[in-house]
Amino acid sequence: MVDIVNEKDEVIGRCTKSMAHKIGLLHRCIIVEVIDSKGNWLMIQQSATRQEPGKFVSPMGGHVRSDEKLEDALRREMKEELGLKDFKFKYKGTCIYNTFVLNHQENHYFIVFEVYADQKPTLSHEAQSYRKFSPDELQKALQNSPEIFGNAFFPIVKNLYNHLLH
């Protein structure tokens, strides 16, 4: 079950995740940008079974369960998707990502955190590989090769890391 929210992140209902996706209801997702002690960004390349195979995306994205605390969702998803248990983190901000994909409307209220970690990730089935980008490399790739990134990364960059676009 997930909480259905409005654009102010106020809970207005709840339903299953699949129902929220099926009819395009806005619901919460934790997104994490992992940054190491040298300032490098960890990006994962989505596996062939994901909605944007081969594209680089934020290394962790997961649904917040109904009534789940954000920090609990963050820790659960970090362990599931990257095998990381011990890390520092900081809240970065929010944005909405609304797109039609895989024959349904996905309407996500992204809650973005930065995680600071140097550990090597243990990738889940959702990723085929990973790469670390220096801030300069990330900025240049966003400007010169935006097609290598998944669509969900762009509202995060536009709303919370706009300096990477210039």
C-alpha positions as semicolon CSV with decimal commas, in nm:
position;residue;x (nm);y (nm);z (nm)
1;M;0,000;0,000;0,000
2;V;0,113;0,355;-0,075
3;D;-0,018;0,691;0,039
4;I;-0,176;0,904;-0,232
5;V;-0,067;1,266;-0,192
6;N;-0,146;1,602;-0,345
7;E;0,116;1,839;-0,486
8;K;0,178;1,973;-0,133
9;D;0,259;1,618;-0,010
10;E;-0,059;1,599;0,196
11;V;-0,202;1,247;0,222
12;I;-0,541;1,229;0,052
13;G;-0,586;0,852;0,030
14;R;-0,414;0,517;-0,005
15;C;-0,416;0,222;-0,242
16;T;-0,188;-0,046;-0,379
17;K;0,121;0,062;-0,570
18;S;-0,007;-0,116;-0,880
19;M;-0,339;0,071;-0,863
20;A;-0,158;0,404;-0,818
21;H;0,043;0,326;-1,133
22;K;-0,255;0,193;-1,324
23;I;-0,459;0,512;-1,283
24;G;-0,180;0,768;-1,242
25;L;-0,226;0,871;-0,878
26;L;0,046;1,084;-0,722
27;H;0,243;0,888;-0,461
28;R;0,578;0,914;-0,283
29;C;0,911;0,776;-0,398
30;I;1,249;0,816;-0,232
31;I;1,525;0,903;-0,477
32;V;1,890;0,902;-0,370
33;E;2,194;1,060;-0,525
34;V;2,502;0,883;-0,386
35;I;2,809;1,105;-0,363
36;D;3,149;0,981;-0,246
37;S;3,409;1,167;-0,040
38;K;3,574;1,296;-0,360
39;G;3,246;1,446;-0,484
40;N;3,185;1,177;-0,748
41;W;2,827;1,081;-0,828
42;L;2,732;0,713;-0,846
43;M;2,493;0,639;-1,132
44;I;2,352;0,299;-1,218
45;Q;2,283;0,172;-1,565
46;Q;1,939;0,011;-1,576
47;S;1,913;-0,357;-1,657
48;A;1,736;-0,491;-1,965
49;T;1,422;-0,567;-1,760
50;R;1,369;-0,205;-1,647
51;Q;1,172;0,070;-1,818
52;E;1,479;0,248;-1,960
53;P;1,734;-0,028;-2,022
54;G;2,094;0,086;-2,049
55;K;2,022;0,441;-1,933
56;F;2,203;0,596;-1,636
57;V;1,971;0,685;-1,349
58;S;1,985;0,785;-0,986
59;P;2,130;0,485;-0,802
60;M;1,834;0,435;-0,573
61;G;1,465;0,493;-0,621
62;G;1,191;0,324;-0,427
63;H;0,835;0,362;-0,317
64;V;0,746;0,479;0,032
65;R;0,496;0,243;0,192
66;S;0,178;0,379;0,342
67;D;0,251;0,532;0,685
68;E;0,625;0,454;0,651
69;K;0,872;0,709;0,785
70;L;1,092;0,856;0,511
71;E;1,413;0,759;0,690
72;D;1,291;0,399;0,722
73;A;1,207;0,386;0,349
74;L;1,548;0,533;0,268
75;R;1,734;0,275;0,475
76;R;1,523;-0,017;0,345
77;E;1,566;0,078;-0,019
78;M;1,940;0,152;0,015
79;K;1,993;-0,196;0,155
80;E;1,771;-0,361;-0,111
81;E;1,905;-0,178;-0,416
82;L;2,269;-0,102;-0,332
83;G;2,352;-0,322;-0,033
84;L;2,449;-0,016;0,173
85;K;2,362;-0,009;0,543
86;D;2,598;0,241;0,699
87;F;2,585;0,591;0,550
88;K;2,522;0,958;0,619
89;F;2,246;1,135;0,435
90;K;2,085;1,474;0,385
91;Y;1,742;1,576;0,258
92;K;1,777;1,765;-0,072
93;G;1,421;1,849;-0,183
94;T;1,120;1,734;-0,382
95;C;0,986;1,737;-0,734
96;I;0,707;1,568;-0,926
97;Y;0,771;1,326;-1,210
98;N;0,467;1,248;-1,422
99;T;0,516;1,033;-1,731
100;F;0,344;0,773;-1,947
101;V;0,558;0,459;-1,954
102;L;0,495;0,086;-2,012
103;N;0,129;0,150;-2,100
104;H;0,041;0,337;-1,780
105;Q;0,070;0,678;-1,620
106;E;0,331;0,706;-1,345
107;N;0,287;1,004;-1,119
108;H;0,558;1,019;-0,854
109;Y;0,623;1,268;-0,577
110;F;1,003;1,241;-0,560
111;I;1,162;1,298;-0,220
112;V;1,532;1,337;-0,291
113;F;1,817;1,267;-0,052
114;E;2,191;1,279;-0,090
115;V;2,376;0,984;0,060
116;Y;2,746;1,016;0,133
117;A;2,923;0,682;0,096
118;D;3,248;0,542;-0,038
119;Q;3,148;0,175;-0,022
120;K;3,125;-0,027;-0,341
121;P;2,757;-0,094;-0,416
122;T;2,608;-0,442;-0,445
123;L;2,370;-0,404;-0,737
124;S;2,022;-0,553;-0,743
125;H;1,849;-0,705;-1,047
126;E;1,744;-0,350;-1,145
127;A;2,096;-0,249;-1,251
128;Q;2,339;-0,397;-1,501
129;S;2,637;-0,182;-1,398
130;Y;2,738;0,143;-1,237
131;R;2,967;0,432;-1,307
132;K;3,101;0,720;-1,103
133;F;3,090;1,065;-1,261
134;S;3,291;1,359;-1,135
135;P;3,075;1,673;-1,115
136;D;3,248;1,802;-1,432
137;E;3,192;1,474;-1,617
138;L;2,827;1,470;-1,512
139;Q;2,775;1,830;-1,621
140;K;2,940;1,766;-1,960
141;A;2,742;1,445;-2,016
142;L;2,413;1,619;-1,932
143;Q;2,496;1,892;-2,183
144;N;2,656;1,685;-2,461
145;S;2,498;1,338;-2,427
146;P;2,166;1,376;-2,241
147;E;2,034;1,064;-2,415
148;I;2,249;0,839;-2,191
149;F;2,035;0,935;-1,888
150;G;1,691;0,809;-1,794
151;N;1,403;1,054;-1,815
152;A;1,337;1,057;-1,439
153;F;1,682;1,207;-1,374
154;F;1,602;1,531;-1,557
155;P;1,334;1,676;-1,324
156;I;1,568;1,605;-1,032
157;V;1,855;1,789;-1,200
158;K;1,631;2,073;-1,323
159;N;1,468;2,131;-0,984
160;L;1,747;2,047;-0,738
161;Y;2,082;2,052;-0,922
162;N;2,026;2,320;-1,184
163;H;2,394;2,420;-1,176
164;L;2,473;2,095;-1,361
165;L;2,284;2,222;-1,665
166;H;2,504;2,529;-1,722
